[in-house]
Amino acid sequence: MDKIKIGFIGAGNMGSAIMNGIAGSKLSTEISLSAFDPDAAKLQKLEELGIKGCKCEKEIMQSCKYVFLAVKPQVIEGILETVAPFTTEDTVFVSIAAGISDEFVQSKTIKNAKVILVMPNTPLLLGEGASALSHSNEVSDEEFDVVLNIFKICGKAAVISKDKMKEIIAINGSSPAFIYLFAKAFIDYATSQGIDSKAATELFSQSLIGSAKMITDSGFSLDELIKMVSSPGGTTLAGLDRLYEGKLSETVKNCCESCTNRAYELSK
């Protein structure tokens, strides 16, 4: 049985993380991996994992059916113009660039190009990613399943409507940064009170992990979970009152809307 040929244009943190996930999984026996990046040092590290390093984008396009566009949205237009002459109706582009639509990829390559859109996040580096996927109408179920299975081995993956790929960025793509800022505020408070920062980090991090498991596994709604921690007249309610006064929910909404608006700007 012939191996599925997958190539990566871009071997930065996210692209390398996905390739590492494939190389270290049972899919490695079914998939042949190639990569191109202007940084030779990055390719050398990947070659140590058995991933073939390529000299240019053309080499990726001519040898691989699935082409991962693992580059920043600011440079993807130039990449697409470079690969356009080598794009065929059999090529399946997999874009992880924030805000980039399948229509944009098609407009820069061929009209009926097959495009799968993915919004992953950085916890994928540890095999704990949360990735949202959608695809253009030209992509077959079999082709989409190949890519979906790759992201499932790197964490959790969910299929959403392609017209919501910009809105989802705030929920899983950018949200780790928002969570880190939230965590930093708690840990900074602990150290200001003379609590060891390592102990505070371990306790708060485990609280995040445990709370996430309660959301996914307990069967309780978010409102119920909040109530479970909030004893009448207790410390939690005193803290929650300040968060409500500070309009935390409204601030989060504004944060998400700003993130989404920027995604639409990048897509133009």
Secondary structure, 3 states (H helix, E strand, C coil): CCCEEEEEECCCHHHHHHHHHHHCCHHHHCEEEEEECCCHHHHHHHHCCCCEECCCHHHHHHHCCEEEECCCCCCHHHHHHHHHHHCCCCCEEEECCCCCCHHHHHHHCCCCCEEEEEECCHHHHHCCEEEEEEECCCCCHHHHHHHHHHHHCCEEEEECCHHHCCCCHHHHHCHHHHHHHHHHHHHHHHHHCCCCHHHHHHHHHHHHHHHHHHHHHCCCCHHHHHHHHCCCCCHHHHHHHHHHHCCHHHHHHHHHHHHHHHHHHHCC
